[in-house]
Amino acid sequence: MDQVSEEAAFLFDLQGYLLLRGVLTTSECASLLSTLQRLEEEKFPDSWLDSVPEDVVARPTRETKIGQQLRLNGMPILDPVFDLLIAHPTITPYLHAFMGDPQLINTWSISKKKDSKQGGWHRGVPTTDYSYDRGMIRTRMLNTVYFLTDNGLHDGSLMALPGSHKSNLDLKWSEHDGLEMPGSVPVIGAPGDVLIFSEALLHNGMDKTTDGIRSNLYYNYVHAHYHVAMREPGNIHHFYFPEKIRARLTPEQREMTRWMEFTRCP
Ligand SMILES: O=C(O)CCC(=O)C(=O)O
């Protein structure tokens, strides 16, 4: 596990997540945030949606269906400033240590305003997609969340249920509101911090009761053998970068997106 300390591996395995402080510089956060804010004002024609079959669920580029929240999908497609996070040098060693052969799939942003309501407790993959075997931690899906603004207790921040990436029993998740979920904790951080978590971990977003906007970027990875197009066929447009985008990427970023070389997409 090059560059990932024994303590970090211990804690990731124990909790299902790590909060890494100060990964992005102030100026990196500022340029990511100002580009995001410019894009949030734009309209996207999404003509590709016309070729998606009616029975397939597809997300538009700009989503506003949750009150007081704005989500954009497919960040590097929208602006090259977001390439920086595809294979971030501080984060990449963790991806290799905890996944083996990570590949970037989904990228999105979530900006929340005051009165945005908490979501529901959920996990992206079952607990059987997390293992420790023959000295290796393996999570089939791992999410990385870059905080561009403060994620304080009342800012609509994430919350997590430590250990739930390998819990044996389920509760009725919808019956437990926010931090009333037994064992749950808020994940509080500052601009530039990065939360990395196994998608087998139960997580949720809290109510936002403060003024101002909380903006995060989400870069989600799967093991190379996991077939992303089968999982979410309607959203492949946001996952896949055509060669005209990949041509500008660094070798490390190309490696992290190499599944796209074998894929065609509308
Ligand atoms: O930032 C948040 O509010 C939570 C986002 C989340 O849980 C998700 O995108 O799966």
The ligand as a Gaussian input file, in Angstrom:
#p B3LYP/6-31G(d) Opt

LIG

0 1
 O      -23.861000      15.784000      -0.155000
 C      -24.912000      15.243000       0.135000
 O      -25.876000      15.856000       0.534000
 C      -25.082000      13.750000       0.032000
 C      -24.849000      13.260000      -1.344000
 C      -25.053000      11.798000      -1.474000
 O      -25.336000      11.083000      -0.552000
 C      -24.907000      11.185000      -2.785000
 O      -24.680000      11.925000      -3.769000
 O      -25.018000       9.929000      -2.871000

